[in-house]
Amino acid sequence: MKLVICAVLLAVACGGKPTPQKPGGTTITAEGDAQIPATRWLPAKPTYAFAAKTVAEAQRSVRDLFDTLGAPFQDSSAALSRTAQAMFGVDILSESGVASIGVDVTASVALFSDGANPTLVARLADAERFNEWVDGRRTGAGLKTSSVVIDGVEVFSAKQGTRDYLSWAVADDWLWVHLSLAAGKDDRASWFSASRKGGSDSWGEAWAWARGAVGAEADPGLVGFAEPAGLLSNLTSRVDDVRACLDLVKPVKRIAFGLDGDGKTIHGRVALDVGDSGSRITAAAVPVSAGWASVEAGAPLAAQVNLDLVTLAQWGGGCMALLDLEPAQIDRYGVQSGRATLLSFDPDEPTASNFAVAMELSSQQYFAGLLDFPLRSTLEKTVQFGPYSGKRLSPPFTGITLDYILNDSMGWFAIGDGVLERAIGQGEPKGGDLLKLDVTFDALTPDAWAGLIDFVWDFGNHPEGVKGPGEGIAASLSPWKEAHARLSMEGSNLVLDASATRR
């Protein structure tokens, strides 16, 4: 129940003397961000804050986000809308639904906390209509409320489940909604005063940094930041398992979030200010061959992991233990980093598909074992692939010709005429993205995507005769044209940039 309520709050928001600050074109005064008036209600030291210029824009961005992330799981924002409708009697992702209870969908909105518990603030177009809606929930849905007066404003509360509380207040044509989570600090007596007092002189610099880090100086869209140390300190006092990951985020000083879209394309950026740790991350990256970009261009599926996996596992520390993983398990295959590209896939004859895989290895033992079968040496021949000596293997009756290079530092495999040579290319390897994923849905037919998903599914430990999810997942992906994500270093910021485009 609490997760649903948090998602509901996020869905609506993911939309003294003045002390102006204007780094990157962003003006912050005692009244908050000049372009997003709802930010005036951010507390002095928010652990996280998100805001949008209008409720309608936030709703659209969140619908796009849920539809994008949910597509592979055959889910969408419609499920969130149905849940909200059932819980509150209104679809919080609908402009008309929110407007019907008195919220001004053309005004700004903010979601924030000075601990872990979220507070949402939006402007009301009709406060009386909102109060009538609450009265209707009391009589029609049996909503039981209590209230206290804080700073001259009546603040209402209603219990959610057994340990959580939902509170709200209306003042100066603004609506506050706050959720006190059992996992967080009990702040029912302090949250409203902290918000009304405000304090942009404390968070203004972090907010301006966030807008600049996600490229939202001119048009903020949906933007926000988080201070991970403060947020986790509020959670770890109640959630023991989170403590194991605390060391991992210590180098992260702050996090910026940006989300925008036009109804067809959704674009999001997350930037982590890692300070001096950026040099460690860069040092753990490996360069990419000169020809790899030409191989993956326009491919249905391409992925890159250009960070040393064992180093990442060691950095993961306690977080890896939560997943029952150890660095030694990560290294069991000898893979340090790598890239893979699927150029084509035939669901009727998967062996006729073309692909390329390039890996940096600490040992060839595992992959050499896979190639250890009788008469292999008589079925392959030595071939020169650019500067590397490799093999061409053509097992009889398979129709497969595998080109590969395998030694204790590299493992390259490809099927397709000239694919391996193209992947190597000419020239020295160059640094690129740390992580990268590109999916071009138009490059395969829906039947081919369904076949590919089922082909991968068949490698799992599933009961015999159980149909794979390929057809359903392919159908949920059909509205999408392409999707891209990449992780890279930009100065001291570790930036995740992702986008998806509908047909």
N, C-alpha and C positions, 0 to 999 in steps of 0.2 A: 504493500500500500504506500509506504513512504517513498519508494522509488517512483511510483506513478505520480505522486504529488510533486516531487522534485522535477520530474519531466514536464509536468504541466506548467509549473512556475517558469522553468527555463524556456518553454515554448512561447510564452507570452512576452518574455523580456528579450530573448535572443533576437528580442527586439530592443562685521568689522569693516575694514578698509579693503577694497579690492586689491588683490596681488596678482596682476596679469602675468601670465607666462605664455610664450608663443613659439616654442621650438617646433620646427617643421610646419608652421602655418596654423598650429592649433592654439586657440586662445582660451586660457583657463583663468577664471576670476573667482572671487568669493561666491559667486552664483553658479560655479561649476563650468562645464564645457559650454561655450557660447552657442554651439550648434545643437546641443542636446540638453535642454533645460532640466530634464529629470535627474541629471547628475548632481544637481544642487543638493540632493538629499543623501548623497554618499556619506558615510560616517568618516571620521577623521583618519582612521587607519583601516581601510578595507582590506581583507585578505583576498577578495576577488570582487570584480565589478564588470558587468556587461551592460551595454546600452545601445539603443538605436534611435534614429531621428523620429521614427514613427512606429506605432504599434503594427500597422499594416506591413511595413517593411520587415520588421522583426518576424512577423508571422510567416511571410513568404520565405524568408531565409531559413527558418526552422523547418517549414514543410519540405523545402528542397533538401535540407540536411538529412532529415529522417528518411525521405524517399531515396536518397543516394546511398546512405549507409545501410538501409534496410533491404535494398534490391536483391543482393545475393542471398538474403535470408527469407525471401518472399514475403517481406513486410514493408510497411509504408507509414506515412504520417496519418493515414486513415485510422489505423489502430489507436493512435494517441488521441485522435479526435473522438472516437467512439468511447474511449475510457473517460475522457474529460466530460463528455456529454452525460455519461451514466453517473459520474460522481457529482458533478456540479450543475447539471441541467443546462449546460451551454458548451458549445464547441469553441474552445479558446484559440483554435487555429483558424477560425472563420471571422472575417472582418465584420460581417453582419451579426454574427452571434455575439461577439464581444460588444459591438455597438449597441445591441439590444438591451444590455444591462447597464448602459450609461457611460461606458468607457469611450474616450475620444481616440479613435484609431488613427487620427491624423497628427496626434501629439506624440512626444517622445516617451520612452519607457526605459527603466533601468532595473537590473537585478544585481544584488550585492550582498555582502556580509562583512562583519568585522570579526567573524569567527568561522563557523562552518554552516550555520543555519541561514537559509536564503531569505532575503527581503525583496519584494517586487514593488516598484512605485510607478504608477501611470496616472495621467490626468483624466479627470472625469468631465464629460460633456454635460452630464445630467446626474448630479448627486442624488436627487430624489428618486430617479429611476433605479439607481443602484440599491438604495435602501429598500425600495419596494421589492426588488428581486430577492434581497436577503430575507425580508419578511415572508416572502413566498416560500423560501427554502425552509424557514422555521415551521410554517404550517403544513406545507405539502410534503417535505422530505424529513420532517421531524428533527431539524437541526437544533441542537441544544447549545445555547451560548451563555457566556458570562461576560462581565465587563468590568473594567477599572478605568479611572480617569488619570491620564498621564500628561503632564504639561498642559492641562486644560482641555485635552481631547479624550473622548471616550474610545477606548481600545477594547474590541471584542475578541473573544477566544472561543474555540470549539475543539473538543478532543477529536483526534484522528487516530483510529485504532486504539491501542492500549497505552502507548507511551508518547505519542507525538501530539503537538498542538498547532492548530492553524489560527492565526490572529490577523485582524485587519482593523484599519482606522481610516476615517475620512476627515481631511482638514484642508482648508484653503483650495478646494476643488481638486485635491490630489487624493489618490487611493493608495494606501499601504497594505500589502499582504505579506505576512511573515509565517514561516514554518519552523517550529522548534522541534528539532529531531532528537530522538533518544540518544543517538550516537554522538551528538554534539553537546556543547555546553548549554545548560538551561539559562536562556537569556530573555525569558518572557517579561522580566521586569525592567530590562535595560535597552532592548533593541530600538524601541520607538524614539526614546530620548536621544540615542546616539545618532539616529538618522536625522531628526529635526535639527540637531545642533550643527551637523555637517562639519566640513573642514578641508576644503580643497587645497589649502596651503600645504597639507601633508601629502595628499595623493596626486596633486596636479602634475608633478614632474613624471611620475610613473604613468599617468594617463597619456600625457603627450608623447612619452617614449613609445607606448603601446601603439598609438595611432601611426607613428612614424615607422615602427618595426613591421607592421603589416600592410604598409602602403596606403593608409587611410587618412593622410593629412588633409586632402581636399574634400573627399566625401567619405565620412566614417562608416556608412553602412551599419553593420552590426559589429561592434568592436568592444574589446575588454582586456583586462589584465588580471593576473593572480600573483599573490606573494606566497609561494609554496611553503616556505618555512612556517609562516603564521597559520596557514590553512592546516597543514599537517599536525602542528602542535595542538590544534584544537580537536583534531580527529584522533590522534594517537592516544590521547588520554582515555578514550573510550573504546577504540578498536585496536586490539593488541596486534593483529596481523600486519597492520600498516607500519608498525615500528620497524619491521624487517627491511622496509624499502626506504627508510628515512635517509640513510647515508647516501643513497643513489641521487637524491635530489638536492643535497647540500650545496653542490656547486651552482645550482640554478637560483639566481638572484630574484628573477621575476619572469613572468610569462605573459606574452601578448597574444590576443585572439582577434581575428578578423574574419568576417563572413559577409559575402555579398552575392547578388545574382540578379538576373533579369527575367526569371521565369523559364528560361531555356538553359542557361549556363549558371552553375553555382561554383563559386571560387572561395576557398578558405585558406587562411595562413595562420600558423602558430609559430611564434618566435620565443625561444628560451634564451635569456641573457645568462650565459655560462661563464662570463668573465675570462680569466686566465686559463680555465679548463679547455677553452676552445683549441688551444695549441695541442693538447693531448689528443683531442678528437681528431684533429687534422693529421697528427702523426700516426694514428691508427688506420688511416685510409690508404687504399692502394690505387695506383693509376689504372686507367682503362685503355685497352688497345686502340690504336688509331682507327681501325676499321669497324669497331663494334657499333657505332652509331648508324652506319649504313645498313647493317644487318637488321637492326631492330626497328628502323624507320618504317612505319605503317604496318608492322607485324601485329597479329591479333593479340599477342601476349608477350610482354617483355619485362624482366625484372633484374635489378642489380642490387647486390649487397657488397659494397666496396669498403666495408669496415671489417676488421679482424674479429671474427665471431668469438674466438676464445677470449680475446681482450674484453669484448662486450660482456661475455658471461662472467668474467672476473669482476668487472665493474658492477654487474648486477647484484652481486653479494647475496644478501638475504632475500631479495626478490626472486632470485633463481630457486632458492630453497622452497619458497612458497609453491613453485611449480614442480617440485620434486625433481629438479634438474641440478646437475653439477657441471662445472667447466669440463671435467674429464669426459662426460657424456657428450658434450658438444663437439669435443675433439676426436671422438671415436672413429669418425670417417676421414679424419685428416684434412677437412676442408676449413680453410681460413677465411676465404671470401669468394665471391663468384657472381656470375651473370648467366642468365638463361633467356633464350628467345625462341618462341614457337612461331615459325614462318607459315606453316600450313597444317591443317588437320583434316583427314578423311575419316569420318565416323564408320564407313563401311570397310575401310582398310587402314587401320591406324598405323601399320608399319610403313605405309607410303607417305607418312607425314614428314615434314622437314623441320629441323630444329638446330639450335647451336647452344652449347653449354661451355663456359669457360670458368675454371676454378683455380685459385691459388691454394696449393697444398702444403701441408707439413710432412706428409707421407703419402706415397702412392699405394700402400699396402691394400687398402680396402678395394679400390677400383681395379687394381691388378688382379685381385682375387675374383672379381666379377668376370674378368676376361680370361680366366684360367680354365679352359676346356680343351678336350683332346683335339689335336690336329689344327689348333688355331694358327700356329706358325706357318702351316702349309696353305692356309686360306687368306693370308694377308701378305702385303708387300710394303716395303719401305717407300715412303713418299716425302718429299721436301715441301713443307708448307711455310713459305716465306723463309725466315731465319731458323725455323725449327724443323727437326727431323721427326717424322711421325709415321703412322701406319694407315693403310687402307684395308679394311676387313670386309669381305663379302661372303658370308655364310651361305652355302647352297640351299636352294628351295625356300629362301626367305624373302628374296627381292630387296634385301637391305644392303646398302653399302655405307659402312660407318668409317668416317675419317676421324682419327684421334691422335693426340699427342699426350703422352703420359710419362711423367718422371716424378721425382720427389719434391718438385716445386710447382708443377702445373699439371692440370688435367683438362684437356680441351676435347670435346666430342661434338660431332656434327653429322647430320644426314642431309644430303642435298648437294647437287652439283656445284662445286666451287664455294660452298657456304663457309667452310673453315678458312679458306684463303681470304675471303672477303672480311671475315670477322677479325683476322689478324691485321690486315691492311698494311699500309706502308707508313713508316715514320715511327717515332717514339711514342709509347703510351703517355697519356696525359691525365691529370687529375680531373675528376668530375663530381657528380653527386655522390653523397655518402650512401644513400638508399634511393631507389627509383622503381616505380611501377607504372607501366603504360598498358592500357587495354583499349583496343580498337574493335568495338563490337561489330562494326560494318565489315570487318575483314573476314568474318566467318558467317555462314548462314545460321539461323536459329537451330536447325537440326545438327549442324556441326558443333555448336556450343553445347547442346544437350549431350551429344555423343562424347565430347571431351570431358565434361563434368562426370558423366557416368564411367568413363574410362578411368579417371582418377579415383572415383568412388570404389571401383572394383578392386583397387589395391588395398582397401581397408579391410578390417576384420568384421565383415557383415554376414549375417545369416544367408545361406544359399536360397536363391529365389526371391530375395527382397529387391524390389525395383529401386534403382538409383534415383536421386532427386534431379537429374539433369533436365528433364522436360520442364519441370516447374520453375527451376532457377532460371533457365534460358528464357522462359516466358516473362518472368519478372524483370529480366535485364533488357528485354526487347525495346522498351521505350528509350533506351540510352544509346547514344552514338559512340562516345568515347569517354575515358576517365584517365586521369594522370595524377601521380603523386611523386614528390621528390623531397629528400631531406638533404640540406646543404649548410655549410657554414657561411655566414655573411658577417664579417667582422667578428665581434664577440657573440653574435646571435646564432643559435642553432635553429634553422628555419625549416618548417614543414610546409610545403606549398602544394595544394591539392585542388583539382577542378574536375567537373563532370559536365557533359553536354548532352541534352536530349536531342532526339531526332527532329 
